[in-house]
Amino acid sequence: MAVKKKDHGRGTALASSLPAAGMQVKGRLWLEKDGEAFLSWGRVVLLERIRDLGSIAAAARSMEMAYSHAWSMVADINRLAGEELVSRTFGGRKGGRAWLTPAGEKAVAGFWQLVARFQEWIKHQQF
């Protein structure tokens, strides 16, 4: 019997319109840079979990994501941003630590502000 993974909201709409005649407009939002995914719902949640939990490994575990995948996403985010959004110290006896830089905090806040505007816009769309 397959174990159902915890639903983190991936694959669901970030915004939807009010139903009209049985139809509803739904949408997701992500930012790309040079054709590569930069920020999206999942990436921003990962950044928030890094901020809240203090490590990439703990953030990955909380999202049931492989550490290597989370680390790769962080590396891509930092590269595409052109500066560190996540800074870290490496392991050792006490393990490593990670945190959002001021630019990372600004990116997270900016993404959620964009999502709020997107939700407001899409709420009034009809098909």
Backbone as XML, in Angstrom:
<?xml version="1.0"?>
<chain id="A" units="angstrom">
  <residue number="1" name="MET">
    <atom name="N" x="0.841" y="-1.183" z="0.000"/>
    <atom name="CA" x="0.000" y="0.000" z="0.000"/>
    <atom name="C" x="0.881" y="1.239" z="0.000"/>
  </residue>
  <residue number="2" name="ALA">
    <atom name="N" x="0.647" y="2.122" z="-0.939"/>
    <atom name="CA" x="1.445" y="3.337" z="-1.051"/>
    <atom name="C" x="1.074" y="4.319" z="0.053"/>
  </residue>
  <residue number="3" name="VAL">
    <atom name="N" x="2.094" y="4.968" z="0.582"/>
    <atom name="CA" x="1.875" y="5.975" z="1.607"/>
    <atom name="C" x="1.685" y="7.318" z="0.915"/>
  </residue>
  <residue number="4" name="LYS">
    <atom name="N" x="0.603" y="7.982" z="1.248"/>
    <atom name="CA" x="0.343" y="9.284" z="0.638"/>
    <atom name="C" x="1.225" y="10.333" z="1.294"/>
  </residue>
  <residue number="5" name="LYS">
    <atom name="N" x="1.918" y="11.099" z="0.462"/>
    <atom name="CA" x="2.768" y="12.165" z="0.976"/>
    <atom name="C" x="1.921" y="13.307" z="1.501"/>
  </residue>
  <residue number="6" name="LYS">
    <atom name="N" x="2.458" y="13.985" z="2.483"/>
    <atom name="CA" x="1.822" y="15.166" z="3.044"/>
    <atom name="C" x="1.642" y="16.210" z="1.939"/>
  </residue>
  <residue number="7" name="ASP">
    <atom name="N" x="0.479" y="16.837" z="1.869"/>
    <atom name="CA" x="0.208" y="17.856" z="0.853"/>
    <atom name="C" x="0.745" y="19.193" z="1.334"/>
  </residue>
  <residue number="8" name="HIS">
    <atom name="N" x="1.710" y="19.732" z="0.617"/>
    <atom name="CA" x="2.277" y="21.035" z="0.945"/>
    <atom name="C" x="1.689" y="22.118" z="0.056"/>
  </residue>
  <residue number="9" name="GLY">
    <atom name="N" x="0.655" y="21.786" z="-0.710"/>
    <atom name="CA" x="0.030" y="22.770" z="-1.570"/>
    <atom name="C" x="0.614" y="22.821" z="-2.965"/>
  </residue>
  <residue number="10" name="ARG">
    <atom name="N" x="1.669" y="22.036" z="-3.227"/>
    <atom name="CA" x="2.247" y="22.029" z="-4.563"/>
    <atom name="C" x="1.214" y="21.479" z="-5.536"/>
  </residue>
  <residue number="11" name="GLY">
    <atom name="N" x="1.145" y="22.068" z="-6.695"/>
    <atom name="CA" x="0.217" y="21.588" z="-7.710"/>
    <atom name="C" x="-1.181" y="22.160" z="-7.567"/>
  </residue>
  <residue number="12" name="THR">
    <atom name="N" x="-1.406" y="22.960" z="-6.541"/>
    <atom name="CA" x="-2.713" y="23.576" z="-6.373"/>
    <atom name="C" x="-2.607" y="25.056" z="-6.739"/>
  </residue>
  <residue number="13" name="ALA">
    <atom name="N" x="-3.741" y="25.642" z="-7.000"/>
    <atom name="CA" x="-3.768" y="27.049" z="-7.400"/>
    <atom name="C" x="-3.427" y="27.958" z="-6.228"/>
  </residue>
  <residue number="14" name="LEU">
    <atom name="N" x="-2.693" y="29.006" z="-6.509"/>
    <atom name="CA" x="-2.429" y="30.047" z="-5.517"/>
    <atom name="C" x="-3.575" y="31.038" z="-5.484"/>
  </residue>
  <residue number="15" name="ALA">
    <atom name="N" x="-4.317" y="31.106" z="-6.564"/>
    <atom name="CA" x="-5.405" y="32.069" z="-6.657"/>
    <atom name="C" x="-6.508" y="31.505" z="-7.533"/>
  </residue>
  <residue number="16" name="SER">
    <atom name="N" x="-7.722" y="31.946" z="-7.258"/>
    <atom name="CA" x="-8.843" y="31.528" z="-8.101"/>
    <atom name="C" x="-9.906" y="32.614" z="-8.104"/>
  </residue>
  <residue number="17" name="SER">
    <atom name="N" x="-10.667" y="32.601" z="-9.177"/>
    <atom name="CA" x="-11.748" y="33.574" z="-9.314"/>
    <atom name="C" x="-12.980" y="33.045" z="-8.599"/>
  </residue>
  <residue number="18" name="LEU">
    <atom name="N" x="-13.982" y="33.897" z="-8.501"/>
    <atom name="CA" x="-15.262" y="33.456" z="-7.975"/>
    <atom name="C" x="-15.935" y="32.612" z="-9.055"/>
  </residue>
  <residue number="19" name="PRO">
    <atom name="N" x="-16.588" y="31.518" z="-8.685"/>
    <atom name="CA" x="-17.241" y="30.674" z="-9.693"/>
    <atom name="C" x="-18.355" y="31.435" z="-10.405"/>
  </residue>
  <residue number="20" name="ALA">
    <atom name="N" x="-18.414" y="31.252" z="-11.710"/>
    <atom name="CA" x="-19.472" y="31.851" z="-12.530"/>
    <atom name="C" x="-19.880" y="30.838" z="-13.583"/>
  </residue>
  <residue number="21" name="ALA">
    <atom name="N" x="-21.127" y="30.477" z="-13.597"/>
    <atom name="CA" x="-21.668" y="29.507" z="-14.562"/>
    <atom name="C" x="-20.862" y="28.206" z="-14.533"/>
  </residue>
  <residue number="22" name="GLY">
    <atom name="N" x="-20.441" y="27.811" z="-13.341"/>
    <atom name="CA" x="-19.710" y="26.555" z="-13.191"/>
    <atom name="C" x="-18.246" y="26.621" z="-13.583"/>
  </residue>
  <residue number="23" name="MET">
    <atom name="N" x="-17.774" y="27.773" z="-14.033"/>
    <atom name="CA" x="-16.376" y="27.927" z="-14.442"/>
    <atom name="C" x="-15.640" y="28.786" z="-13.422"/>
  </residue>
  <residue number="24" name="GLN">
    <atom name="N" x="-14.369" y="28.489" z="-13.278"/>
    <atom name="CA" x="-13.540" y="29.249" z="-12.350"/>
    <atom name="C" x="-12.142" y="29.376" z="-12.947"/>
  </residue>
  <residue number="25" name="VAL">
    <atom name="N" x="-11.566" y="30.560" z="-12.852"/>
    <atom name="CA" x="-10.209" y="30.792" z="-13.322"/>
    <atom name="C" x="-9.279" y="30.547" z="-12.137"/>
  </residue>
  <residue number="26" name="LYS">
    <atom name="N" x="-8.232" y="29.735" z="-12.333"/>
    <atom name="CA" x="-7.252" y="29.450" z="-11.290"/>
    <atom name="C" x="-5.860" y="29.697" z="-11.840"/>
  </residue>
  <residue number="27" name="GLY">
    <atom name="N" x="-4.930" y="29.993" z="-10.969"/>
    <atom name="CA" x="-3.590" y="30.243" z="-11.449"/>
    <atom name="C" x="-2.515" y="30.050" z="-10.398"/>
  </residue>
  <residue number="28" name="ARG">
    <atom name="N" x="-1.315" y="29.822" z="-10.881"/>
    <atom name="CA" x="-0.119" y="29.734" z="-10.050"/>
    <atom name="C" x="0.828" y="30.830" z="-10.524"/>
  </residue>
  <residue number="29" name="LEU">
    <atom name="N" x="1.764" y="31.173" z="-9.701"/>
    <atom name="CA" x="2.659" y="32.266" z="-10.009"/>
    <atom name="C" x="4.087" y="31.847" z="-9.708"/>
  </residue>
  <residue number="30" name="TRP">
    <atom name="N" x="4.986" y="32.124" z="-10.635"/>
    <atom name="CA" x="6.402" y="31.923" z="-10.371"/>
    <atom name="C" x="7.178" y="32.968" z="-11.146"/>
  </residue>
  <residue number="31" name="LEU">
    <atom name="N" x="8.364" y="33.244" z="-10.695"/>
    <atom name="CA" x="9.233" y="34.201" z="-11.356"/>
    <atom name="C" x="10.366" y="33.440" z="-12.024"/>
  </residue>
  <residue number="32" name="GLU">
    <atom name="N" x="10.696" y="33.825" z="-13.240"/>
    <atom name="CA" x="11.807" y="33.225" z="-13.964"/>
    <atom name="C" x="12.849" y="34.291" z="-14.251"/>
  </residue>
  <residue number="33" name="LYS">
    <atom name="N" x="14.078" y="33.846" z="-14.358"/>
    <atom name="CA" x="15.155" y="34.710" z="-14.817"/>
    <atom name="C" x="15.890" y="33.952" z="-15.910"/>
  </residue>
  <residue number="34" name="ASP">
    <atom name="N" x="15.992" y="34.567" z="-17.060"/>
    <atom name="CA" x="16.645" y="33.941" z="-18.208"/>
    <atom name="C" x="16.095" y="32.545" z="-18.481"/>
  </residue>
  <residue number="35" name="GLY">
    <atom name="N" x="14.765" y="32.389" z="-18.338"/>
    <atom name="CA" x="14.109" y="31.124" z="-18.644"/>
    <atom name="C" x="14.221" y="30.058" z="-17.566"/>
  </residue>
  <residue number="36" name="GLU">
    <atom name="N" x="14.818" y="30.386" z="-16.427"/>
    <atom name="CA" x="14.941" y="29.423" z="-15.323"/>
    <atom name="C" x="14.061" y="29.855" z="-14.158"/>
  </residue>
  <residue number="37" name="ALA">
    <atom name="N" x="13.445" y="28.881" z="-13.482"/>
    <atom name="CA" x="12.629" y="29.187" z="-12.312"/>
    <atom name="C" x="13.505" y="29.815" z="-11.235"/>
  </residue>
  <residue number="38" name="PHE">
    <atom name="N" x="13.085" y="30.998" z="-10.766"/>
    <atom name="CA" x="13.811" y="31.711" z="-9.728"/>
    <atom name="C" x="13.055" y="31.598" z="-8.410"/>
  </residue>
  <residue number="39" name="LEU">
    <atom name="N" x="11.863" y="32.136" z="-8.346"/>
    <atom name="CA" x="11.049" y="32.041" z="-7.133"/>
    <atom name="C" x="9.672" y="31.511" z="-7.493"/>
  </residue>
  <residue number="40" name="SER">
    <atom name="N" x="9.178" y="30.628" z="-6.649"/>
    <atom name="CA" x="7.851" y="30.052" z="-6.796"/>
    <atom name="C" x="7.352" y="29.752" z="-5.389"/>
  </residue>
  <residue number="41" name="TRP">
    <atom name="N" x="6.126" y="29.296" z="-5.314"/>
    <atom name="CA" x="5.558" y="28.974" z="-4.000"/>
    <atom name="C" x="6.490" y="28.040" z="-3.228"/>
  </residue>
  <residue number="42" name="GLY">
    <atom name="N" x="6.884" y="26.929" z="-3.825"/>
    <atom name="CA" x="7.715" y="25.945" z="-3.129"/>
    <atom name="C" x="9.076" y="26.488" z="-2.739"/>
  </residue>
  <residue number="43" name="ARG">
    <atom name="N" x="9.692" y="27.246" z="-3.606"/>
    <atom name="CA" x="11.006" y="27.813" z="-3.313"/>
    <atom name="C" x="10.926" y="28.833" z="-2.185"/>
  </residue>
  <residue number="44" name="VAL">
    <atom name="N" x="9.866" y="29.634" z="-2.176"/>
    <atom name="CA" x="9.724" y="30.629" z="-1.121"/>
    <atom name="C" x="9.409" y="29.952" z="0.217"/>
  </residue>
  <residue number="45" name="VAL">
    <atom name="N" x="8.600" y="28.912" z="0.192"/>
    <atom name="CA" x="8.346" y="28.166" z="1.430"/>
    <atom name="C" x="9.655" y="27.565" z="1.942"/>
  </residue>
  <residue number="46" name="LEU">
    <atom name="N" x="10.487" y="27.039" z="1.048"/>
    <atom name="CA" x="11.790" y="26.523" z="1.459"/>
    <atom name="C" x="12.618" y="27.625" z="2.121"/>
  </residue>
  <residue number="47" name="LEU">
    <atom name="N" x="12.653" y="28.805" z="1.516"/>
    <atom name="CA" x="13.398" y="29.919" z="2.114"/>
    <atom name="C" x="12.847" y="30.272" z="3.494"/>
  </residue>
  <residue number="48" name="GLU">
    <atom name="N" x="11.530" y="30.300" z="3.641"/>
    <atom name="CA" x="10.925" y="30.604" z="4.940"/>
    <atom name="C" x="11.271" y="29.544" z="5.981"/>
  </residue>
  <residue number="49" name="ARG">
    <atom name="N" x="11.272" y="28.294" z="5.559"/>
    <atom name="CA" x="11.605" y="27.217" z="6.503"/>
    <atom name="C" x="13.079" y="27.285" z="6.900"/>
  </residue>
  <residue number="50" name="ILE">
    <atom name="N" x="13.947" y="27.654" z="5.971"/>
    <atom name="CA" x="15.357" y="27.842" z="6.314"/>
    <atom name="C" x="15.471" y="28.942" z="7.365"/>
  </residue>
  <residue number="51" name="ARG">
    <atom name="N" x="14.768" y="30.042" z="7.131"/>
    <atom name="CA" x="14.775" y="31.155" z="8.098"/>
    <atom name="C" x="14.273" y="30.690" z="9.466"/>
  </residue>
  <residue number="52" name="ASP">
    <atom name="N" x="13.167" y="29.945" z="9.477"/>
    <atom name="CA" x="12.537" y="29.547" z="10.735"/>
    <atom name="C" x="13.278" y="28.433" z="11.464"/>
  </residue>
  <residue number="53" name="LEU">
    <atom name="N" x="13.885" y="27.511" z="10.699"/>
    <atom name="CA" x="14.512" y="26.329" z="11.299"/>
    <atom name="C" x="16.029" y="26.440" z="11.410"/>
  </residue>
  <residue number="54" name="GLY">
    <atom name="N" x="16.627" y="27.375" z="10.682"/>
    <atom name="CA" x="18.057" y="27.617" z="10.810"/>
    <atom name="C" x="18.967" y="26.655" z="10.076"/>
  </residue>
  <residue number="55" name="SER">
    <atom name="N" x="18.395" y="25.815" z="9.205"/>
    <atom name="CA" x="19.256" y="24.931" z="8.420"/>
    <atom name="C" x="18.536" y="24.462" z="7.166"/>
  </residue>
  <residue number="56" name="ILE">
    <atom name="N" x="19.316" y="24.199" z="6.139"/>
    <atom name="CA" x="18.757" y="23.683" z="4.890"/>
    <atom name="C" x="18.253" y="22.265" z="5.114"/>
  </residue>
  <residue number="57" name="ALA">
    <atom name="N" x="19.003" y="21.472" z="5.875"/>
    <atom name="CA" x="18.603" y="20.078" z="6.137"/>
    <atom name="C" x="17.271" y="20.017" z="6.876"/>
  </residue>
  <residue number="58" name="ALA">
    <atom name="N" x="17.099" y="20.837" z="7.900"/>
    <atom name="CA" x="15.843" y="20.837" z="8.661"/>
    <atom name="C" x="14.688" y="21.322" z="7.795"/>
  </residue>
  <residue number="59" name="ALA">
    <atom name="N" x="14.941" y="22.343" z="6.972"/>
    <atom name="CA" x="13.907" y="22.845" z="6.071"/>
    <atom name="C" x="13.494" y="21.752" z="5.087"/>
  </residue>
  <residue number="60" name="ALA">
    <atom name="N" x="14.473" y="21.041" z="4.530"/>
    <atom name="CA" x="14.177" y="19.957" z="3.589"/>
    <atom name="C" x="13.356" y="18.867" z="4.264"/>
  </residue>
  <residue number="61" name="ARG">
    <atom name="N" x="13.755" y="18.463" z="5.461"/>
    <atom name="CA" x="13.007" y="17.427" z="6.194"/>
    <atom name="C" x="11.565" y="17.874" z="6.430"/>
  </residue>
  <residue number="62" name="SER">
    <atom name="N" x="11.365" y="19.127" z="6.784"/>
    <atom name="CA" x="10.020" y="19.615" z="7.080"/>
    <atom name="C" x="9.118" y="19.588" z="5.849"/>
  </residue>
  <residue number="63" name="MET">
    <atom name="N" x="9.734" y="19.593" z="4.670"/>
    <atom name="CA" x="8.969" y="19.567" z="3.423"/>
    <atom name="C" x="9.014" y="18.187" z="2.754"/>
  </residue>
  <residue number="64" name="GLU">
    <atom name="N" x="9.584" y="17.217" z="3.465"/>
    <atom name="CA" x="9.748" y="15.864" z="2.926"/>
    <atom name="C" x="10.456" y="15.899" z="1.578"/>
  </residue>
  <residue number="65" name="MET">
    <atom name="N" x="11.544" y="16.668" z="1.551"/>
    <atom name="CA" x="12.341" y="16.883" z="0.346"/>
    <atom name="C" x="13.751" y="16.370" z="0.624"/>
  </residue>
  <residue number="66" name="ALA">
    <atom name="N" x="14.391" y="15.808" z="-0.361"/>
    <atom name="CA" x="15.772" y="15.375" z="-0.205"/>
    <atom name="C" x="16.668" y="16.587" z="0.050"/>
  </residue>
  <residue number="67" name="TYR">
    <atom name="N" x="17.609" y="16.449" z="0.948"/>
    <atom name="CA" x="18.535" y="17.537" z="1.252"/>
    <atom name="C" x="19.254" y="17.994" z="-0.004"/>
  </residue>
  <residue number="68" name="SER">
    <atom name="N" x="19.664" y="17.050" z="-0.834"/>
    <atom name="CA" x="20.405" y="17.410" z="-2.049"/>
    <atom name="C" x="19.551" y="18.275" z="-2.980"/>
  </residue>
  <residue number="69" name="HIS">
    <atom name="N" x="18.260" y="17.994" z="-3.031"/>
    <atom name="CA" x="17.359" y="18.792" z="-3.865"/>
    <atom name="C" x="17.211" y="20.197" z="-3.281"/>
  </residue>
  <residue number="70" name="ALA">
    <atom name="N" x="17.036" y="20.293" z="-1.977"/>
    <atom name="CA" x="16.910" y="21.601" z="-1.321"/>
    <atom name="C" x="18.188" y="22.415" z="-1.515"/>
  </residue>
  <residue number="71" name="TRP">
    <atom name="N" x="19.331" y="21.766" z="-1.326"/>
    <atom name="CA" x="20.611" y="22.462" z="-1.476"/>
    <atom name="C" x="20.773" y="22.957" z="-2.902"/>
  </residue>
  <residue number="72" name="SER">
    <atom name="N" x="20.374" y="22.152" z="-3.876"/>
    <atom name="CA" x="20.451" y="22.535" z="-5.283"/>
    <atom name="C" x="19.537" y="23.727" z="-5.572"/>
  </residue>
  <residue number="73" name="MET">
    <atom name="N" x="18.339" y="23.723" z="-4.987"/>
    <atom name="CA" x="17.418" y="24.840" z="-5.177"/>
    <atom name="C" x="17.998" y="26.120" z="-4.585"/>
  </residue>
  <residue number="74" name="VAL">
    <atom name="N" x="18.590" y="26.033" z="-3.405"/>
    <atom name="CA" x="19.197" y="27.201" z="-2.765"/>
    <atom name="C" x="20.343" y="27.729" z="-3.628"/>
  </residue>
  <residue number="75" name="ALA">
    <atom name="N" x="21.169" y="26.831" z="-4.143"/>
    <atom name="CA" x="22.278" y="27.243" z="-5.002"/>
    <atom name="C" x="21.754" y="27.952" z="-6.257"/>
  </residue>
  <residue number="76" name="ASP">
    <atom name="N" x="20.684" y="27.414" z="-6.854"/>
    <atom name="CA" x="20.086" y="28.038" z="-8.039"/>
    <atom name="C" x="19.505" y="29.409" z="-7.708"/>
  </residue>
  <residue number="77" name="ILE">
    <atom name="N" x="18.797" y="29.512" z="-6.584"/>
    <atom name="CA" x="18.200" y="30.787" z="-6.171"/>
    <atom name="C" x="19.296" y="31.832" z="-5.989"/>
  </residue>
  <residue number="78" name="ASN">
    <atom name="N" x="20.355" y="31.469" z="-5.269"/>
    <atom name="CA" x="21.459" y="32.409" z="-5.044"/>
    <atom name="C" x="22.110" y="32.827" z="-6.361"/>
  </residue>
  <residue number="79" name="ARG">
    <atom name="N" x="22.325" y="31.861" z="-7.247"/>
    <atom name="CA" x="22.963" y="32.152" z="-8.539"/>
    <atom name="C" x="22.098" y="33.085" z="-9.372"/>
  </residue>
  <residue number="80" name="LEU">
    <atom name="N" x="20.811" y="32.785" z="-9.460"/>
    <atom name="CA" x="19.910" y="33.592" z="-10.275"/>
    <atom name="C" x="19.697" y="34.991" z="-9.678"/>
  </residue>
  <residue number="81" name="ALA">
    <atom name="N" x="19.764" y="35.095" z="-8.363"/>
    <atom name="CA" x="19.600" y="36.398" z="-7.711"/>
    <atom name="C" x="20.822" y="37.280" z="-7.949"/>
  </residue>
  <residue number="82" name="GLY">
    <atom name="N" x="21.960" y="36.664" z="-8.215"/>
    <atom name="CA" x="23.190" y="37.433" z="-8.382"/>
    <atom name="C" x="23.818" y="37.840" z="-7.065"/>
  </residue>
  <residue number="83" name="GLU">
    <atom name="N" x="23.244" y="37.352" z="-5.981"/>
    <atom name="CA" x="23.771" y="37.590" z="-4.641"/>
    <atom name="C" x="23.188" y="36.515" z="-3.728"/>
  </residue>
  <residue number="84" name="GLU">
    <atom name="N" x="23.759" y="36.371" z="-2.563"/>
    <atom name="CA" x="23.238" y="35.364" z="-1.638"/>
    <atom name="C" x="21.918" y="35.813" z="-1.033"/>
  </residue>
  <residue number="85" name="LEU">
    <atom name="N" x="20.903" y="34.981" z="-1.196"/>
    <atom name="CA" x="19.653" y="35.164" z="-0.473"/>
    <atom name="C" x="19.676" y="34.285" z="0.769"/>
  </residue>
  <residue number="86" name="VAL">
    <atom name="N" x="20.416" y="33.185" z="0.671"/>
    <atom name="CA" x="20.639" y="32.290" z="1.807"/>
    <atom name="C" x="22.134" y="32.234" z="2.035"/>
  </residue>
  <residue number="87" name="SER">
    <atom name="N" x="22.531" y="32.472" z="3.268"/>
    <atom name="CA" x="23.931" y="32.345" z="3.647"/>
    <atom name="C" x="24.034" y="31.176" z="4.609"/>
  </residue>
  <residue number="88" name="ARG">
    <atom name="N" x="25.211" y="30.565" z="4.696"/>
    <atom name="CA" x="25.330" y="29.378" z="5.541"/>
    <atom name="C" x="26.752" y="29.195" z="6.033"/>
  </residue>
  <residue number="89" name="THR">
    <atom name="N" x="26.831" y="28.454" z="7.114"/>
    <atom name="CA" x="28.111" y="27.956" z="7.585"/>
    <atom name="C" x="28.039" y="26.451" z="7.421"/>
  </residue>
  <residue number="90" name="PHE">
    <atom name="N" x="29.174" y="25.839" z="7.190"/>
    <atom name="CA" x="29.183" y="24.406" z="6.955"/>
    <atom name="C" x="29.323" y="23.645" z="8.245"/>
  </residue>
  <residue number="91" name="GLY">
    <atom name="N" x="29.024" y="22.352" z="8.181"/>
    <atom name="CA" x="28.990" y="21.432" z="9.315"/>
    <atom name="C" x="30.166" y="21.503" z="10.250"/>
  </residue>
  <residue number="92" name="GLY">
    <atom name="N" x="30.395" y="20.444" z="10.872"/>
    <atom name="CA" x="31.377" y="20.365" z="11.936"/>
    <atom name="C" x="30.720" y="19.594" z="13.061"/>
  </residue>
  <residue number="93" name="ARG">
    <atom name="N" x="31.279" y="19.690" z="14.223"/>
    <atom name="CA" x="30.709" y="18.942" z="15.358"/>
    <atom name="C" x="29.283" y="19.358" z="15.667"/>
  </residue>
  <residue number="94" name="LYS">
    <atom name="N" x="29.011" y="20.614" z="15.568"/>
    <atom name="CA" x="27.660" y="21.093" z="15.891"/>
    <atom name="C" x="26.782" y="21.224" z="14.650"/>
  </residue>
  <residue number="95" name="GLY">
    <atom name="N" x="27.300" y="20.905" z="13.488"/>
    <atom name="CA" x="26.522" y="20.995" z="12.251"/>
    <atom name="C" x="26.526" y="22.394" z="11.689"/>
  </residue>
  <residue number="96" name="GLY">
    <atom name="N" x="26.018" y="22.502" z="10.474"/>
    <atom name="CA" x="25.980" y="23.792" z="9.813"/>
    <atom name="C" x="24.749" y="24.589" z="10.203"/>
  </residue>
  <residue number="97" name="ARG">
    <atom name="N" x="24.692" y="25.766" z="9.695"/>
    <atom name="CA" x="23.583" y="26.673" z="9.974"/>
    <atom name="C" x="23.316" y="27.481" z="8.709"/>
  </residue>
  <residue number="98" name="ALA">
    <atom name="N" x="22.075" y="27.890" z="8.519"/>
    <atom name="CA" x="21.719" y="28.697" z="7.349"/>
    <atom name="C" x="20.717" y="29.764" z="7.767"/>
  </residue>
  <residue number="99" name="TRP">
    <atom name="N" x="20.737" y="30.882" z="7.059"/>
    <atom name="CA" x="19.832" y="31.987" z="7.366"/>
    <atom name="C" x="19.594" y="32.795" z="6.103"/>
  </residue>
  <residue number="100" name="LEU">
    <atom name="N" x="18.510" y="33.570" z="6.116"/>
    <atom name="CA" x="18.239" y="34.458" z="5.006"/>
    <atom name="C" x="19.000" y="35.756" z="5.216"/>
  </residue>
  <residue number="101" name="THR">
    <atom name="N" x="19.579" y="36.239" z="4.153"/>
    <atom name="CA" x="20.232" y="37.544" z="4.181"/>
    <atom name="C" x="19.140" y="38.614" z="4.086"/>
  </residue>
  <residue number="102" name="PRO">
    <atom name="N" x="19.477" y="39.876" z="4.289"/>
    <atom name="CA" x="18.474" y="40.922" z="4.066"/>
    <atom name="C" x="17.878" y="40.860" z="2.656"/>
  </residue>
  <residue number="103" name="ALA">
    <atom name="N" x="18.687" y="40.542" z="1.657"/>
    <atom name="CA" x="18.168" y="40.401" z="0.291"/>
    <atom name="C" x="17.191" y="39.226" z="0.202"/>
  </residue>
  <residue number="104" name="GLY">
    <atom name="N" x="17.467" y="38.157" z="0.943"/>
    <atom name="CA" x="16.564" y="37.010" z="0.981"/>
    <atom name="C" x="15.231" y="37.362" z="1.622"/>
  </residue>
  <residue number="105" name="GLU">
    <atom name="N" x="15.291" y="38.095" z="2.725"/>
    <atom name="CA" x="14.060" y="38.545" z="3.389"/>
    <atom name="C" x="13.242" y="39.427" z="2.450"/>
  </residue>
  <residue number="106" name="LYS">
    <atom name="N" x="13.930" y="40.308" z="1.725"/>
    <atom name="CA" x="13.256" y="41.213" z="0.788"/>
    <atom name="C" x="12.609" y="40.418" z="-0.352"/>
  </residue>
  <residue number="107" name="ALA">
    <atom name="N" x="13.301" y="39.399" z="-0.848"/>
    <atom name="CA" x="12.767" y="38.581" z="-1.940"/>
    <atom name="C" x="11.518" y="37.825" z="-1.492"/>
  </residue>
  <residue number="108" name="VAL">
    <atom name="N" x="11.548" y="37.259" z="-0.293"/>
    <atom name="CA" x="10.388" y="36.528" z="0.234"/>
    <atom name="C" x="9.201" y="37.482" z="0.383"/>
  </residue>
  <residue number="109" name="ALA">
    <atom name="N" x="9.426" y="38.636" z="1.008"/>
    <atom name="CA" x="8.346" y="39.610" z="1.195"/>
    <atom name="C" x="7.807" y="40.088" z="-0.148"/>
  </residue>
  <residue number="110" name="GLY">
    <atom name="N" x="8.698" y="40.350" z="-1.098"/>
    <atom name="CA" x="8.278" y="40.807" z="-2.419"/>
    <atom name="C" x="7.452" y="39.765" z="-3.147"/>
  </residue>
  <residue number="111" name="PHE">
    <atom name="N" x="7.831" y="38.496" z="-3.019"/>
    <atom name="CA" x="7.078" y="37.425" z="-3.665"/>
    <atom name="C" x="5.654" y="37.384" z="-3.118"/>
  </residue>
  <residue number="112" name="TRP">
    <atom name="N" x="5.508" y="37.429" z="-1.785"/>
    <atom name="CA" x="4.168" y="37.346" z="-1.199"/>
    <atom name="C" x="3.340" y="38.588" z="-1.524"/>
  </residue>
  <residue number="113" name="GLN">
    <atom name="N" x="3.977" y="39.743" z="-1.683"/>
    <atom name="CA" x="3.245" y="40.935" z="-2.108"/>
    <atom name="C" x="2.735" y="40.759" z="-3.538"/>
  </residue>
  <residue number="114" name="LEU">
    <atom name="N" x="3.560" y="40.174" z="-4.385"/>
    <atom name="CA" x="3.154" y="39.892" z="-5.757"/>
    <atom name="C" x="2.013" y="38.882" z="-5.782"/>
  </residue>
  <residue number="115" name="VAL">
    <atom name="N" x="2.089" y="37.860" z="-4.933"/>
    <atom name="CA" x="1.016" y="36.862" z="-4.843"/>
    <atom name="C" x="-0.289" y="37.535" z="-4.429"/>
  </residue>
  <residue number="116" name="ALA">
    <atom name="N" x="-0.242" y="38.455" z="-3.468"/>
    <atom name="CA" x="-1.460" y="39.144" z="-3.026"/>
    <atom name="C" x="-2.084" y="39.936" z="-4.175"/>
  </residue>
  <residue number="117" name="ARG">
    <atom name="N" x="-1.258" y="40.618" z="-4.957"/>
    <atom name="CA" x="-1.771" y="41.362" z="-6.115"/>
    <atom name="C" x="-2.345" y="40.415" z="-7.166"/>
  </residue>
  <residue number="118" name="PHE">
    <atom name="N" x="-1.662" y="39.288" z="-7.373"/>
    <atom name="CA" x="-2.126" y="38.272" z="-8.321"/>
    <atom name="C" x="-3.471" y="37.708" z="-7.871"/>
  </residue>
  <residue number="119" name="GLN">
    <atom name="N" x="-3.608" y="37.408" z="-6.584"/>
    <atom name="CA" x="-4.868" y="36.877" z="-6.066"/>
    <atom name="C" x="-6.004" y="37.881" z="-6.246"/>
  </residue>
  <residue number="120" name="GLU">
    <atom name="N" x="-5.722" y="39.142" z="-5.987"/>
    <atom name="CA" x="-6.742" y="40.181" z="-6.148"/>
    <atom name="C" x="-7.151" y="40.295" z="-7.613"/>
  </residue>
  <residue number="121" name="TRP">
    <atom name="N" x="-6.192" y="40.263" z="-8.526"/>
    <atom name="CA" x="-6.493" y="40.359" z="-9.952"/>
    <atom name="C" x="-7.319" y="39.166" z="-10.423"/>
  </residue>
  <residue number="122" name="ILE">
    <atom name="N" x="-6.889" y="37.973" z="-10.084"/>
    <atom name="CA" x="-7.528" y="36.771" z="-10.623"/>
    <atom name="C" x="-8.931" y="36.572" z="-10.046"/>
  </residue>
  <residue number="123" name="LYS">
    <atom name="N" x="-9.152" y="37.104" z="-8.852"/>
    <atom name="CA" x="-10.465" y="36.970" z="-8.214"/>
    <atom name="C" x="-11.562" y="37.552" z="-9.100"/>
  </residue>
  <residue number="124" name="HIS">
    <atom name="N" x="-11.242" y="38.549" z="-9.901"/>
    <atom name="CA" x="-12.244" y="39.234" z="-10.711"/>
    <atom name="C" x="-12.286" y="38.751" z="-12.161"/>
  </residue>
  <residue number="125" name="GLN">
    <atom name="N" x="-11.528" y="37.726" z="-12.490"/>
    <atom name="CA" x="-11.510" y="37.216" z="-13.868"/>
    <atom name="C" x="-12.635" y="36.209" z="-14.077"/>
  </residue>
  <residue number="126" name="GLN">
    <atom name="N" x="-13.206" y="36.225" z="-15.250"/>
    <atom name="CA" x="-14.244" y="35.259" z="-15.617"/>
    <atom name="C" x="-13.972" y="34.730" z="-17.005"/>
  </residue>
  <residue number="127" name="PHE">
    <atom name="N" x="-14.422" y="33.520" z="-17.224"/>
    <atom name="CA" x="-14.263" y="32.879" z="-18.528"/>
    <atom name="C" x="-15.568" y="32.950" z="-19.269"/>
  </residue>
</chain>
